[in-house]
């Protein structure tokens, strides 16, 4: 049986950093998926204005993407990465999604 000779605090720190990286990856993938759903919706309705009957569905996708963005930004900030501009460029986050970042979804949506 091998014994880890590192101090317990180092082992704990390693485990915490591993979980932070894992959570950051999950939040990033959730943002990618939410943005993909919004882009797919927009592509399906390209060439014309979104019909009024479809506006609530689109709004729900925008709010979901905003929530995913918020969760990703918070997770990044928890790891010490404070500048979110790179996220907005890298993921090509629409301005309307950025504007609803962090807003609690309404009960009606």
C-alpha positions as CSV (number, residue, x, y, z in Angstrom):
1,X,0.0,0.0,0.0
2,X,1.5,3.3,-1.0
3,X,1.2,6.3,1.3
4,X,0.9,9.9,0.0
5,X,3.6,11.9,1.7
6,X,2.1,15.3,0.9
7,X,0.7,17.3,3.7
8,X,-3.1,16.9,4.1
9,X,-3.6,20.6,3.2
10,X,-1.9,20.1,-0.1
11,X,-4.1,17.1,-0.9
12,X,-7.2,19.1,0.0
13,X,-6.1,22.1,-2.1
14,X,-5.5,19.8,-5.1
15,X,-9.0,18.3,-4.7
16,X,-10.6,21.7,-4.5
17,X,-8.8,23.0,-7.6
18,X,-9.8,19.8,-9.5
19,X,-13.5,20.4,-8.6
20,X,-13.3,24.1,-9.6
21,X,-11.9,23.1,-13.0
22,X,-14.6,20.4,-13.4
23,X,-17.4,22.9,-12.4
24,X,-15.9,25.5,-14.8
25,X,-16.0,23.0,-17.6
26,X,-19.7,22.0,-16.8
27,X,-20.7,25.7,-16.8
28,X,-18.9,26.4,-20.0
29,X,-20.6,23.5,-21.8
30,X,-24.0,24.5,-20.4
31,X,-23.4,28.0,-21.9
32,X,-22.4,26.6,-25.2
33,X,-25.6,24.4,-25.3
34,X,-27.9,27.3,-24.4
35,X,-26.4,29.5,-27.0
36,X,-26.6,26.7,-29.6
37,X,-30.3,26.3,-28.9
38,X,-30.9,30.0,-29.3
39,X,-28.9,30.1,-32.6
40,X,-30.8,27.1,-33.9
41,X,-34.1,28.8,-33.1
42,X,-32.9,31.9,-34.9
43,X,-31.7,29.9,-37.9
44,X,-35.0,28.2,-38.2
45,X,-36.7,31.5,-38.3
46,X,-34.1,33.3,-40.4
47,X,-35.2,35.6,-43.3
48,X,-38.2,36.9,-41.5
49,X,-39.1,38.5,-38.3
50,X,-39.9,36.0,-35.5
51,X,-43.7,35.7,-35.5
52,X,-45.4,37.1,-32.4
53,X,-46.6,33.6,-31.4
54,X,-42.9,32.5,-31.3
55,X,-41.6,35.4,-29.2
56,X,-42.3,33.8,-25.8
57,X,-40.3,30.7,-26.9
58,X,-37.4,32.8,-28.1
59,X,-37.5,34.9,-24.9
60,X,-37.3,31.7,-22.9
61,X,-34.2,30.7,-24.8
62,X,-32.6,34.1,-24.3
63,X,-33.3,34.0,-20.5
64,X,-31.9,30.4,-20.3
65,X,-28.7,31.5,-22.1
66,X,-28.5,34.5,-19.8
67,X,-28.8,32.2,-16.8
68,X,-26.1,29.9,-18.2
69,X,-23.9,32.9,-18.8
70,X,-24.3,34.1,-15.3
71,X,-23.5,30.7,-13.8
72,X,-20.3,30.5,-16.0
73,X,-19.2,34.1,-15.1
74,X,-19.7,33.4,-11.4
75,X,-17.8,30.2,-11.5
76,X,-14.9,31.9,-13.3
77,X,-14.8,34.7,-10.8
78,X,-14.8,32.1,-8.0
79,X,-11.5,30.8,-9.5
80,X,-10.0,34.3,-9.7
81,X,-10.7,35.0,-13.4
82,X,-12.4,38.4,-13.2
83,X,-12.4,39.7,-16.8
84,X,-15.6,38.5,-18.6
85,X,-14.9,40.3,-21.9
86,X,-13.0,37.2,-23.2
87,X,-16.1,35.0,-22.6
88,X,-18.3,37.4,-24.6
89,X,-15.9,37.3,-27.5
90,X,-15.0,33.6,-27.4
91,X,-18.6,32.4,-27.1
92,X,-20.0,35.2,-29.3
93,X,-22.6,36.0,-26.7
94,X,-25.4,38.2,-28.1
95,X,-25.9,41.6,-26.4
96,X,-29.5,40.6,-25.4
97,X,-28.2,37.6,-23.6
98,X,-25.6,39.7,-21.8
99,X,-28.3,42.2,-20.7
100,X,-30.4,39.5,-19.0
101,X,-27.4,37.8,-17.4
102,X,-28.1,37.2,-13.7
103,X,-31.8,38.1,-13.9
104,X,-34.1,35.7,-12.2
105,X,-36.5,34.1,-14.7
106,X,-40.0,35.5,-14.3
107,X,-42.8,33.1,-13.2
108,X,-44.7,33.8,-16.4
109,X,-41.9,32.7,-18.8
